[in-house]
Amino acid sequence: MGLKEYIFGFKIEEKAINFLKKLKFEIIDRNFKSKFGEIDIIAKKDDVYHFIEVKATKGDYEAIYRITPQKLEKILKTLNFYLLKNPEITNYQVDALVFKKDKFEFIENITI
């Protein structure tokens, strides 16, 4: 990943945090890493933990398609690692926050 892409991604994640806060989410962690992968945002709302993958595009394609089965597998392995370290968390889901043309779409439960 080049510097331009890194900066773009960082700015989108900042916007994502602000978007989630407006929706009354409590931000628990950002960019949680394990040997399996990374979870962009961990947030909590109404006693549910949300493990959120943020995707964005500058182009015409749908960014949601960048969450491939392989990427989802990495997210789930990282989520399971996080849960091992935090066994008190029992109510959770995996979501996507997709940014396109200056607006977010929040997609809940992408593993269903």
N, CA and C of each residue as an Amber inpcrd file, in Angstrom:
protein
   336
   0.8500000  -1.1750000   0.0000000   0.0000000   0.0000000   0.0000000
   0.8920000   1.2340000   0.0000000   0.5810000   2.1510000  -0.8980000
   1.3460000   3.3770000  -0.9830000   0.8730000   4.4090000   0.0280000
   1.6260000   5.4880000   0.1230000   1.3210000   6.5490000   1.0760000
  -0.0430000   7.1820000   0.8020000  -0.3550000   7.3790000  -0.4660000
  -1.6400000   7.9860000  -0.8410000  -2.8140000   7.1360000  -0.3470000
  -2.7190000   5.8290000  -0.5540000  -3.7780000   4.9210000  -0.1250000
  -3.8830000   4.8660000   1.3960000  -2.7130000   4.8900000   2.0650000
  -2.6900000   4.8690000   3.5280000  -3.3970000   6.1010000   4.0920000
  -3.0690000   7.2690000   3.5520000  -3.6820000   8.5150000   4.0220000
  -5.1850000   8.5070000   3.7540000  -5.5810000   8.0530000   2.5630000
  -7.0090000   7.9530000   2.2250000  -7.7230000   7.0490000   3.2290000
  -7.1520000   5.8800000   3.4930000  -7.7460000   4.9340000   4.4380000
  -7.8400000   5.4950000   5.8460000  -6.7910000   6.1950000   6.2720000
  -6.7860000   6.7900000   7.6120000  -7.8990000   7.8290000   7.7390000
  -8.0380000   8.6680000   6.7270000  -9.0830000   9.7020000   6.7520000
 -10.4780000   9.0840000   6.7680000 -10.6600000   8.0210000   6.0040000
 -11.9630000   7.3480000   5.9830000 -12.2660000   6.7360000   7.3510000
 -11.2710000   6.1310000   7.9830000 -11.5010000   5.5500000   9.3100000
 -11.8430000   6.6260000  10.3300000 -11.2170000   7.7930000  10.2190000
 -11.5600000   8.9110000  11.1060000 -13.0190000   9.3220000  10.8960000
 -13.4260000   9.4260000   9.6440000 -14.8230000   9.7610000   9.3350000
 -15.7600000   8.6710000   9.8480000 -15.3290000   7.4230000   9.7420000
 -16.1400000   6.2960000  10.2160000 -16.3620000   6.3850000  11.7270000
 -15.3140000   6.7160000  12.4600000 -15.4230000   6.8770000  13.9130000
 -16.4530000   7.9580000  14.2400000 -16.3480000   9.0910000  13.5680000
 -17.2950000  10.1890000  13.8070000 -18.7230000   9.7870000  13.4470000
 -18.8740000   9.0610000  12.3450000 -20.1910000   8.5740000  11.9190000
 -20.7990000   7.6660000  12.9900000 -19.9980000   6.7340000  13.4970000
 -20.4870000   5.8000000  14.5150000 -20.8360000   6.5170000  15.8180000
 -20.0370000   7.4960000  16.1930000 -20.3320000   8.2580000  17.4110000
 -21.6650000   8.9910000  17.2850000 -21.9570000   9.5050000  16.1060000
 -23.2460000  10.1790000  15.8890000 -24.4120000   9.2010000  16.0260000
 -24.1420000   7.9290000  15.7460000 -25.1630000   6.8880000  15.9060000
 -25.1750000   6.3100000  17.3230000 -24.4420000   6.9630000  18.2290000
 -24.3980000   6.5940000  19.6580000 -23.6160000   5.3150000  19.9520000
 -22.6490000   4.9870000  19.0930000 -21.7470000   3.8760000  19.3790000
 -20.6340000   4.3590000  20.3010000 -20.2170000   3.4960000  21.2010000
 -19.0330000   3.7440000  22.0180000 -17.8700000   3.0330000  21.3230000
 -16.8140000   3.7650000  21.0310000 -15.6530000   3.1730000  20.3640000
 -14.7890000   2.4930000  21.4250000 -14.5780000   1.2010000  21.2630000
 -13.8100000   0.4000000  22.2170000 -12.3500000   0.2880000  21.7880000
 -12.1210000   0.0460000  20.5030000 -10.7500000  -0.1470000  20.0050000
 -10.7160000   0.1360000  18.5100000  -9.5090000   0.4410000  18.0340000
  -9.2900000   0.6730000  16.5980000  -8.1020000  -0.1470000  16.1420000
  -8.1900000  -0.6440000  14.9430000  -7.0820000  -1.3630000  14.3180000
  -6.5070000  -2.4510000  15.2250000  -7.4010000  -3.2680000  15.7680000
  -6.9620000  -4.3890000  16.5970000  -6.3090000  -5.4270000  15.6950000
  -5.0600000  -5.7690000  16.0270000  -4.2970000  -6.7000000  15.1930000
  -3.9980000  -7.9840000  15.9500000  -4.0080000  -9.0650000  15.2070000
  -3.5270000 -10.3500000  15.6980000  -2.6880000 -10.9510000  14.5790000
  -2.1390000 -12.1290000  14.8260000  -1.3630000 -12.7750000  13.7620000
  -2.2590000 -13.2040000  12.6030000  -3.5760000 -13.1920000  12.8260000
  -4.5240000 -13.6260000  11.7970000  -4.9870000 -12.4950000  10.8900000
  -5.0010000 -11.2820000  11.4260000  -5.4980000 -10.1550000  10.6420000
  -5.7740000  -8.9560000  11.5200000  -6.6840000  -8.1090000  11.0510000
  -6.9820000  -6.8600000  11.7430000  -8.4860000  -6.5920000  11.7020000
  -8.9640000  -5.9940000  12.7780000 -10.3370000  -5.4940000  12.8200000
 -10.2400000  -3.9810000  12.8990000 -10.8970000  -3.2950000  11.9670000
 -10.7580000  -1.8460000  11.8760000 -11.2970000  -1.1280000  13.1060000
 -12.5220000  -1.4430000  13.4850000 -13.1530000  -0.7530000  14.6160000
 -13.9290000  -1.7660000  15.4540000 -13.7500000  -1.6600000  16.7640000
 -14.5720000  -2.4150000  17.7020000 -15.3800000  -1.3760000  18.4680000
 -16.6930000  -1.5070000  18.4010000 -17.5780000  -0.5300000  19.0300000
 -18.6720000  -1.2640000  19.7940000 -19.3610000  -0.5130000  20.6320000
 -20.4250000  -1.1110000  21.4400000 -21.6400000  -0.1880000  21.4200000
 -22.8100000  -0.8040000  21.3010000 -24.0720000  -0.0580000  21.3700000
 -25.1470000  -1.0020000  21.8970000 -25.8820000  -0.5370000  22.8840000
 -26.9760000  -1.3350000  23.4600000 -26.5120000  -2.7320000  23.8740000
 -25.3740000  -2.8010000  24.5350000 -24.8050000  -4.0560000  25.0470000
 -24.4180000  -5.0580000  23.9640000 -24.3030000  -4.6100000  22.7290000
 -23.8380000  -5.4590000  21.6330000 -22.4960000  -4.9150000  21.1550000
 -21.5160000  -5.8020000  21.0560000 -20.2190000  -5.4260000  20.4980000
 -20.2730000  -5.5850000  18.9810000 -19.7650000  -4.5870000  18.2910000
 -19.7510000  -4.5830000  16.8290000 -18.3000000  -4.5940000  16.3630000
 -17.9510000  -5.5970000  15.5950000 -16.6220000  -5.7090000  14.9970000
 -16.7870000  -5.2570000  13.5480000 -16.2320000  -4.0780000  13.2490000
 -16.5980000  -3.3760000  12.0200000 -15.4310000  -3.3000000  11.0440000
 -15.6880000  -3.7510000   9.8320000 -14.7400000  -3.6340000   8.7220000
 -15.1310000  -2.3940000   7.9190000 -14.1740000  -1.5030000   7.7150000
 -14.4220000  -0.2710000   6.9640000 -13.8480000  -0.4360000   5.5610000
 -14.6670000  -0.1520000   4.5710000 -14.2250000  -0.2150000   3.1740000
 -14.6640000   1.0570000   2.4650000 -13.8210000   1.5010000   1.5390000
 -14.1280000   2.7240000   0.7900000 -13.6490000   2.5750000  -0.6390000
 -14.2250000   3.3870000  -1.4880000 -13.8000000   3.4090000  -2.8800000
 -13.8830000   4.8260000  -3.4180000 -12.9930000   5.1160000  -4.3200000
 -13.0590000   6.3800000  -5.0570000 -13.7060000   6.1360000  -6.4150000
 -13.7850000   4.8720000  -6.7950000 -14.2830000   4.5060000  -8.1190000
 -15.7670000   4.2050000  -8.1350000 -16.1950000   3.6030000  -9.2300000
 -17.6110000   3.2950000  -9.4230000 -18.0170000   1.9220000  -8.8860000
 -17.0460000   1.0720000  -8.5540000 -17.4000000  -0.2650000  -8.0780000
 -17.8630000  -0.2060000  -6.6210000 -18.5180000  -1.2540000  -6.1770000
 -19.0240000  -1.3340000  -4.8130000 -17.9290000  -1.8480000  -3.8820000
 -17.5780000  -1.0520000  -2.8980000 -16.4970000  -1.3950000  -1.9760000
 -16.8100000  -2.6400000  -1.1500000 -18.0730000  -2.9430000  -0.9480000
 -18.4460000  -4.1180000  -0.1590000 -17.8630000  -5.3940000  -0.7670000
 -17.6630000  -5.4040000  -2.0790000 -17.1160000  -6.5920000  -2.7400000
 -15.6390000  -6.8060000  -2.4260000 -15.0180000  -5.8340000  -1.7740000
 -13.6330000  -6.0070000  -1.3370000 -13.5470000  -6.8420000  -0.0590000
 -14.6940000  -7.1370000   0.5420000 -14.7080000  -8.0550000   1.6820000
 -14.9370000  -9.4500000   1.1120000 -13.8500000 -10.0710000   0.7660000
 -13.8740000 -11.3880000   0.1300000 -14.0700000 -12.4830000   1.1880000
 -14.3850000 -13.6970000   0.7700000 -14.4560000 -14.7990000   1.7430000
 -13.1450000 -14.9590000   2.5240000 -12.0150000 -14.7440000   1.8610000
 -10.7220000 -14.8450000   2.5390000 -10.5670000 -13.7400000   3.5860000
 -10.9800000 -12.5340000   3.2460000 -10.9080000 -11.4140000   4.1830000
 -11.8340000 -11.6710000   5.3640000 -13.0170000 -12.1600000   5.0960000
 -13.9710000 -12.4570000   6.1600000 -13.4310000 -13.5380000   7.0980000
 -12.7500000 -14.5240000   6.5390000 -12.1360000 -15.5700000   7.3660000
 -11.0870000 -14.9720000   8.3020000 -10.2820000 -14.0420000   7.7970000
  -9.2800000 -13.3770000   8.6440000  -9.9450000 -12.5620000   9.7470000
 -11.0160000 -11.8750000   9.3950000 -11.7480000 -11.0890000  10.3920000
 -12.2780000 -12.0080000  11.4890000 -12.8680000 -13.1380000  11.1020000
 -13.4410000 -14.0640000  12.0850000 -12.3710000 -14.6890000  12.9740000
 -11.2200000 -15.0130000  12.4100000 -10.1260000 -15.5520000  13.2260000
  -9.6300000 -14.5020000  14.2200000  -9.5240000 -13.2640000  13.7620000
  -9.0920000 -12.1810000  14.6440000 -10.1430000 -11.9250000  15.7170000
 -11.4090000 -11.9720000  15.3410000 -12.5110000 -11.8220000  16.2910000
 -12.4400000 -12.9060000  17.3630000 -12.2310000 -14.1410000  16.9640000
 -12.1340000 -15.2380000  17.9360000 -10.9540000 -15.0540000  18.8770000
  -9.8410000 -14.5500000  18.3600000  -8.6840000 -14.2500000  19.2020000
  -9.0500000 -13.1660000  20.2190000  -9.7430000 -12.1360000  19.7680000
 -10.1730000 -11.0480000  20.6600000 -11.1030000 -11.5910000  21.7460000
 -12.0130000 -12.4750000  21.3580000 -12.9530000 -13.0500000  22.3270000
 -12.2470000 -13.9310000  23.3560000 -11.1870000 -14.6130000  22.9540000
 -10.4020000 -15.3980000  23.9110000  -9.7970000 -14.5050000  24.9850000
  -9.3940000 -13.3020000  24.5760000  -8.8040000 -12.3480000  25.5200000
  -9.8710000 -11.6010000  26.3190000 -11.1140000 -11.6510000  25.8510000
 -12.2170000 -10.9240000  26.4850000 -13.4330000 -11.8440000  26.6170000
 -13.3400000 -12.8710000  27.4610000 -14.4010000 -13.8840000  27.5300000
 -15.7440000 -13.3520000  28.0370000 -15.7540000 -12.1560000  28.6110000
 -17.0170000 -11.5830000  29.0860000 -17.9190000 -11.1320000  27.9310000
 -17.3510000 -11.0110000  26.7310000 -18.1390000 -10.5890000  25.5670000
 -18.8650000 -11.7990000  24.9900000 -20.1740000 -11.7590000  25.0600000
 -20.9750000 -12.8690000  24.5270000 -21.9740000 -12.4150000  23.4620000
 -22.2360000 -11.1280000  23.4030000 -23.2130000 -10.5930000  22.4600000
 -22.4700000  -9.7150000  21.4490000 -22.3180000 -10.2200000  20.2340000
 -21.5090000  -9.4920000  19.2530000 -21.9690000  -9.8190000  17.8370000
 -21.4970000  -8.9960000  16.9120000 -21.7690000  -9.2330000  15.4930000
 -20.6720000  -8.5780000  14.6670000 -20.5790000  -9.0080000  13.4150000
 -19.6100000  -8.4510000  12.4700000 -20.3800000  -7.5970000  11.4690000
 -19.9350000  -6.3560000  11.3240000 -20.6050000  -5.4030000  10.4440000
 -19.6120000  -4.8300000   9.4380000 -20.1530000  -4.1760000   8.4270000
 -19.3290000  -3.4450000   7.4590000 -19.8190000  -2.0060000   7.4110000
 -18.8700000  -1.1080000   7.2640000 -19.1800000   0.3020000   7.0840000
 -18.5320000   0.7080000   5.7700000 -19.3650000   0.9540000   4.7750000
 -18.8920000   1.1880000   3.4080000 -19.0510000   2.6650000   3.0650000
 -17.9720000   3.2520000   2.5690000 -17.9690000   4.6720000   2.2080000
 -17.8560000   4.8110000   0.6980000 -18.8300000   5.5380000   0.1200000
 -18.8100000   5.7770000  -1.3200000 -19.5040000   7.0980000  -1.6040000
 -18.8630000   7.8930000  -2.4140000 -19.4370000   9.1830000  -2.8390000
 -19.8870000  10.0220000  -1.6470000 -18.9800000  10.1710000  -0.6850000
 -19.1770000  11.0460000   0.4760000 -20.2850000  10.6310000   1.4350000
 -20.6500000   9.3430000   1.4410000 -21.6030000   8.9050000   2.4530000
 -21.3240000   7.4630000   2.8620000 -21.7480000   7.1390000   4.0860000
 -21.5600000   5.8050000   4.6310000 -22.8330000   4.9800000   4.5100000
 -22.6230000   3.6840000   4.3280000 -23.7020000   2.7110000   4.4380000
 -23.2730000   1.7050000   5.5000000 -24.0890000   1.5390000   6.5220000
 -23.7890000   0.6210000   7.6160000 -24.5330000  -0.6830000   7.3590000
 -23.7760000  -1.7630000   7.1880000 -24.3560000  -3.0710000   6.8770000
 -24.1030000  -3.9920000   8.0700000 -25.1710000  -4.3950000   8.7270000
 -25.0420000  -5.2030000   9.9360000 -25.0280000  -6.6960000   9.6220000
 -24.3560000  -7.4310000  10.5070000 -24.3430000  -8.9030000  10.4640000
 -23.9230000  -9.4630000   9.1100000 -22.7510000  -9.1140000   8.6600000
 -22.3150000  -9.5710000   7.3330000 -21.9410000 -11.0450000   7.3070000
 -21.9430000 -11.6990000   8.4570000 -21.6010000 -13.1300000   8.4830000
 -22.8300000 -14.0210000   8.3940000 -23.9990000 -13.4400000   8.3720000
 -25.2360000 -14.2420000   8.2920000 -25.4960000 -14.6310000   6.8560000
